[in-house]
Amino acid sequence: MKVVFLKIFKEDIGKFKDEKLKAELKQVIIDIKNAKNLQNIENLNKIKGYYSMTYRVKIGEYRLGLYFQNNVVYLTRFVKKEDVYKVFPD
């Protein structure tokens, strides 16, 4: 799948110093790129409600917020699990 990194996502990951967390995130991004469809992505959950294209991926105590549209994954946010629904979806 094609993956697009939004500016706010880049800002979120720029705040992290934890190399282990960055390595886990990098592996998830590689898995997303190599996935043939959404069902092949581990720890992926659809966000319920009015948002038909929004998903989140669990990565330890953090959540990766993403949109899926026209076979393109837009990586939007990467924040702590308690903050994810405050900032995503927007």
Number of C-alpha atoms within 10 A of each C-alpha: 17 12 16 14 13 13 11 13 19 14 12 13 15 10 9 12 9 8 9 9 16 14 11 13 21 12 12 19 17 13 15 19 16 13 15 12 11 16 10 12 17 14 12 18 15 15 17 10 7 7 12 12 14 21 22 23 19 18 19 11 10 18 24 23 25 27 19 16 11 7 12 13 22 18 22 23 25 27 22 15 15 10 12 17 14 10 12 19 17 7
